[in-house]
Amino acid sequence: MSFLDHVLQPPSYGWKDTKGELIKPTRREILREFFKRLNVFKDRKNWLPFFSWLQLSIRFRVSGWFRN
């Protein structure tokens, strides 16, 4: 197994279909997966991505205040 197999968490819709072809997820599936992984009440492992996105959103919001 490669390093990425241990690091990446597989999406709920899977990587490939029954024919073995790569799945192209819809926007709705991508957004559902994104917010599912930010749910800090469901799993303790979700705290790190939650605070990472929170920190980014605060930095971009604050930097927008000082723009002329």
Protein Blocks (a to p, Z undefined) as FASTA:
>chain_A
ZZklmmpccdfkojbdfkopacdddfklmmmmmmmmmmmklpmklmmmmmmmmmmmmmmm
mmmmmpZZ
